[in-house]
Amino acid sequence: MKTPFVKLSALVFSALLLASGFASAEPRRKVIINQDCSGPGGSNLQTLLVMIQSPQIEVLGITVVSGDQWRDEEVAHTLRLLEIIGRTDIPVVPGAAFPLVRTREEAQRWQDRYGKVAYAGAWDDRWWHEPFVVPPLPEGKPTTKPLDEDAAHFLIRMVHQYPHEVTIYEGGPMTNLALALTIDPHFAELAKELVFMGGSLGPQTDNAEFVNNPRHEFNFWFDPEAAHVVLRAPWKKIVCTPTDISVKTRLTSEMIKQIDTGGTALAHYVARFYQSAPGADILWDELAAAAWIDPSLITKRERRYLSVDLDRGAGYGNTLTWSDNDKPAQVVQLVEIQVDLDKEKFYRMFVSLMTAPTPPVH
């Protein structure tokens, strides 16, 4: 991307947002971010920033689930990020430490039988540590504490407090949402919609995660049973950002330099913890969040029925999709699947949000 970015005052940036449609006089849209908040930096925490930085959005809370890292480590990264950007008013709520059924030991046996996956998140041998250990944080240890409530009950409480107003954004394994549905079967219908990054159909990429098995995607694979429960629930609307569209994006060193010129603590944080390694530079979850804020970023969509393979064979955790003509007799939900995007518009939006002053507490 070659468009220059300059440091903007809060007044100028607000005017630009209004002109571009990023902000409006409409009431702010409510969202709960359910995320495996690995860090520091990277796609998961940058996704929090996309939503927090948007003047259009009211983040009711961040519910944390094990996935890319263990829950307690992710909670610490999240708390510290909110301290750095001055938004400790946003509740951080610990959720599930483990998937509903799957265990690391079972996943290792599965890989012994069917082949090693390229990425195993918190279970990966390359950075494995015990689940409730929080290693030293490069960005510093937080002094704030998470909310004294579990994620499932927080999710339920919020949709009852604001019926049909709260979007549930899911950027990690769906364990917390499945638990909420188990406790309260009305959870999905009381939410406004479900927006999630996950699933994989046939991504055109040489990324090692998808070369051998294009239908394998980490969020589904880590907790297939949870995804199965969530995707069968009666949501009013489900929007999916699959790997197929995420892999078309890249966070480049040029974009990072532009972000760093923003001069804020947030901008410096993003620049400091930028990773250029293949896979780490993909804007996996940021795209899902940005496209929810501005749907015009997506230039092509499809509608399919979506589920997850629960057979304990080689396809365990794989994405399943059907058209209206070939869907199974079991309950499946129609999902809006994003297929293509305006990359340059997305990149401009992302860099603008990362360089803007953080909206104040309302």
RAQUI-V913912 format. One record per residue. N is the residue number from 0. PSI is psi in radians with two decimals (none if undefined). NEAR is the number of other C-alpha atoms within 8 Angstrom. Layout:
((N | PSI | NEAR) (N | PSI | NEAR))
This chain:
((0 | 2.34 | 6) (1 | -0.08 | 3) (2 | 2.18 | 4) (3 | 2.56 | 5) (4 | 2.50 | 6) (5 | 2.82 | 7) (6 | 2.25 | 9) (7 | 2.53 | 10) (8 | 2.83 | 8) (9 | -0.66 | 8) (10 | -0.82 | 7) (11 | -0.75 | 8) (12 | -0.72 | 10) (13 | -0.69 | 9) (14 | -0.72 | 8) (15 | -0.70 | 8) (16 | -0.73 | 10) (17 | -0.73 | 10) (18 | -0.58 | 7) (19 | -0.14 | 7) (20 | 0.03 | 8) (21 | -0.45 | 12) (22 | 2.74 | 11) (23 | 3.07 | 7) (24 | -0.06 | 4) (25 | 2.69 | 5) (26 | 2.54 | 5) (27 | 2.50 | 8) (28 | 2.28 | 10) (29 | 2.40 | 11) (30 | 2.54 | 13) (31 | 2.22 | 14) (32 | 1.97 | 13) (33 | 1.99 | 14) (34 | 2.57 | 13) (35 | 1.62 | 16) (36 | 1.11 | 15) (37 | 2.68 | 13) (38 | -3.01 | 10) (39 | 2.77 | 10) (40 | -2.86 | 12) (41 | 3.10 | 14) (42 | -0.74 | 12) (43 | -0.85 | 15) (44 | -0.54 | 14) (45 | -0.49 | 11) (46 | -0.69 | 11) (47 | -0.75 | 9) (48 | -0.66 | 9) (49 | -0.79 | 14) (50 | -0.72 | 12) (51 | -0.65 | 12) (52 | -0.32 | 12) (53 | 2.16 | 11) (54 | -0.27 | 10) (55 | -0.29 | 12) (56 | 2.42 | 12) (57 | 1.92 | 10) (58 | 1.91 | 12) (59 | -0.47 | 10) (60 | 2.86 | 11) (61 | 1.97 | 13) (62 | 2.27 | 14) (63 | 2.42 | 17) (64 | 2.50 | 19) (65 | 2.51 | 16) (66 | -1.63 | 13) (67 | -0.61 | 11) (68 | 3.10 | 12) (69 | 2.67 | 13) (70 | -0.87 | 18) (71 | -0.66 | 12) (72 | -0.72 | 13) (73 | -0.70 | 16) (74 | -0.75 | 14) (75 | -0.76 | 11) (76 | -0.69 | 14) (77 | -0.82 | 12) (78 | -0.75 | 14) (79 | -0.70 | 14) (80 | -0.79 | 9) (81 | -0.57 | 11) (82 | -0.76 | 11) (83 | -0.68 | 9) (84 | 0.00 | 9) (85 | 0.61 | 6) (86 | 0.85 | 10) (87 | -0.01 | 9) (88 | -0.34 | 5) (89 | 2.13 | 10) (90 | 2.41 | 10) (91 | 2.15 | 13) (92 | 2.01 | 16) (93 | 2.42 | 15) (94 | -2.40 | 13) (95 | 2.30 | 12) (96 | -0.39 | 10) (97 | 2.72 | 6) (98 | 2.91 | 12) (99 | -0.77 | 8) (100 | -0.82 | 6) (101 | 2.51 | 10) (102 | 2.84 | 8) (103 | -0.70 | 7) (104 | -0.75 | 6) (105 | -0.72 | 8) (106 | -0.61 | 9) (107 | -0.71 | 8) (108 | -0.68 | 8) (109 | -0.71 | 10) (110 | -0.60 | 10) (111 | -0.58 | 8) (112 | -0.70 | 6) (113 | -0.06 | 7) (114 | 2.56 | 7) (115 | 2.37 | 6) (116 | 2.68 | 7) (117 | -0.39 | 6) (118 | 2.28 | 7) (119 | 0.30 | 10) (120 | -2.31 | 9) (121 | -0.39 | 11) (122 | -0.09 | 7) (123 | 2.27 | 9) (124 | -0.44 | 5) (125 | -0.43 | 4) (126 | 0.45 | 6) (127 | 2.39 | 8) (128 | 2.91 | 5) (129 | 2.60 | 5) (130 | -0.66 | 8) (131 | 0.30 | 8) (132 | 2.27 | 8) (133 | 1.89 | 7) (134 | 2.92 | 5) (135 | 2.38 | 6) (136 | 2.21 | 8) (137 | -0.53 | 5) (138 | -0.05 | 6) (139 | 2.69 | 7) (140 | 2.34 | 8) (141 | 2.66 | 10) (142 | -0.30 | 5) (143 | 2.88 | 8) (144 | 2.70 | 6) (145 | 2.91 | 10) (146 | 2.51 | 9) (147 | 1.13 | 5) (148 | 2.62 | 8) (149 | 2.74 | 10) (150 | -0.75 | 13) (151 | -0.81 | 12) (152 | -0.57 | 9) (153 | -0.81 | 10) (154 | -0.80 | 11) (155 | -0.78 | 11) (156 | -0.70 | 8) (157 | -0.71 | 11) (158 | -0.42 | 14) (159 | -0.60 | 8) (160 | -0.62 | 6) (161 | 1.21 | 8) (162 | 2.30 | 11) (163 | 0.30 | 9) (164 | -0.33 | 10) (165 | 2.11 | 15) (166 | 2.34 | 13) (167 | 1.98 | 13) (168 | 2.22 | 12) (169 | 2.05 | 13) (170 | 0.14 | 13) (171 | -2.85 | 13) (172 | 2.63 | 17) (173 | 0.38 | 13) (174 | -0.82 | 13) (175 | -0.70 | 13) (176 | -0.69 | 11) (177 | -0.70 | 12) (178 | -0.71 | 9) (179 | -0.71 | 14) (180 | -0.58 | 13) (181 | -0.67 | 7) (182 | -0.75 | 7) (183 | 1.78 | 8) (184 | -0.18 | 8) (185 | -0.01 | 7) (186 | -0.88 | 11) (187 | -0.76 | 12) (188 | -0.37 | 10) (189 | -0.34 | 10) (190 | 2.81 | 16) (191 | -0.75 | 14) (192 | 2.91 | 12) (193 | 2.20 | 13) (194 | 2.20 | 14) (195 | 2.65 | 12) (196 | 2.13 | 14) (197 | 2.97 | 14) (198 | 2.76 | 15) (199 | 2.26 | 14) (200 | -1.05 | 11) (201 | 1.08 | 7) (202 | 2.40 | 11) (203 | 1.60 | 6) (204 | 2.73 | 7) (205 | 0.19 | 6) (206 | 2.31 | 8) (207 | -0.44 | 7) (208 | -0.49 | 12) (209 | -0.06 | 13) (210 | -0.81 | 9) (211 | -0.51 | 6) (212 | 1.55 | 7) (213 | -0.35 | 12) (214 | -0.01 | 12) (215 | 2.26 | 15) (216 | 2.39 | 16) (217 | -0.84 | 11) (218 | -0.73 | 12) (219 | -0.74 | 17) (220 | -0.64 | 11) (221 | -0.65 | 12) (222 | 1.34 | 16) (223 | -0.67 | 14) (224 | -0.68 | 10) (225 | -0.79 | 14) (226 | -0.69 | 15) (227 | -0.78 | 11) (228 | -0.84 | 9) (229 | -0.72 | 11) (230 | -0.22 | 10) (231 | -0.17 | 10) (232 | 2.73 | 9) (233 | 1.07 | 7) (234 | 2.56 | 11) (235 | -0.55 | 9) (236 | 2.44 | 8) (237 | 2.25 | 12) (238 | 2.25 | 11) (239 | 2.23 | 14) (240 | 1.71 | 15) (241 | 2.99 | 13) (242 | -0.50 | 14) (243 | -0.65 | 12) (244 | -0.58 | 13) (245 | -0.69 | 13) (246 | -0.11 | 13) (247 | -0.12 | 7) (248 | 2.72 | 10) (249 | 2.40 | 8) (250 | 1.94 | 10) (251 | 2.87 | 8) (252 | -0.54 | 7) (253 | -0.74 | 7) (254 | -0.69 | 10) (255 | -0.70 | 12) (256 | -0.71 | 9) (257 | -0.72 | 12) (258 | -0.75 | 15) (259 | -0.51 | 13) (260 | -0.23 | 10) (261 | -0.49 | 14) (262 | -0.05 | 9) (263 | 2.89 | 9) (264 | -0.64 | 8) (265 | -0.85 | 10) (266 | -0.76 | 14) (267 | -0.63 | 12) (268 | -0.85 | 9) (269 | -0.76 | 15) (270 | -0.70 | 11) (271 | -0.68 | 6) (272 | 0.32 | 9) (273 | 2.39 | 10) (274 | 2.20 | 7) (275 | 0.01 | 9) (276 | 2.59 | 6) (277 | 2.28 | 7) (278 | -0.76 | 6) (279 | -0.35 | 9) (280 | 0.01 | 13) (281 | 2.39 | 13) (282 | 1.15 | 12) (283 | -1.13 | 12) (284 | -0.47 | 12) (285 | -0.67 | 12) (286 | -0.75 | 11) (287 | -0.75 | 13) (288 | -0.80 | 12) (289 | -0.68 | 15) (290 | -0.47 | 11) (291 | -0.72 | 8) (292 | -0.78 | 10) (293 | 1.57 | 9) (294 | -0.31 | 8) (295 | -0.19 | 6) (296 | -0.46 | 12) (297 | 2.18 | 12) (298 | -0.20 | 9) (299 | 2.39 | 8) (300 | 2.72 | 10) (301 | 2.78 | 8) (302 | 2.12 | 9) (303 | 2.80 | 12) (304 | 2.44 | 13) (305 | 2.42 | 13) (306 | -2.94 | 12) (307 | 2.46 | 14) (308 | 2.06 | 11) (309 | 0.00 | 9) (310 | 2.47 | 6) (311 | 0.49 | 6) (312 | -2.70 | 5) (313 | -0.43 | 6) (314 | 0.17 | 9) (315 | 2.10 | 12) (316 | -0.07 | 14) (317 | 2.74 | 14) (318 | 2.32 | 15) (319 | 2.37 | 9) (320 | 2.65 | 9) (321 | 2.72 | 10) (322 | 3.09 | 9) (323 | -0.49 | 7) (324 | -0.42 | 5) (325 | 0.26 | 6) (326 | 2.67 | 9) (327 | 3.01 | 6) (328 | -0.41 | 4) (329 | 2.87 | 4) (330 | 2.12 | 6) (331 | 2.64 | 11) (332 | 2.57 | 10) (333 | 2.33 | 9) (334 | 2.38 | 12) (335 | 2.05 | 11) (336 | 2.18 | 12) (337 | 2.35 | 13) (338 | -0.69 | 11) (339 | 2.84 | 9) (340 | 2.85 | 10) (341 | 1.66 | 9) (342 | -0.77 | 8) (343 | -0.68 | 7) (344 | -0.72 | 8) (345 | -0.81 | 12) (346 | -0.73 | 9) (347 | -0.76 | 8) (348 | -0.78 | 9) (349 | -0.85 | 10) (350 | -0.69 | 11) (351 | -0.76 | 10) (352 | -0.68 | 10) (353 | -0.35 | 14) (354 | -0.10 | 16) (355 | 2.72 | 13) (356 | 2.47 | 8) (357 | 2.27 | 7) (358 | 2.46 | 8) (359 | 2.89 | 5) (360 | 2.32 | 5) (361 | none | 2))
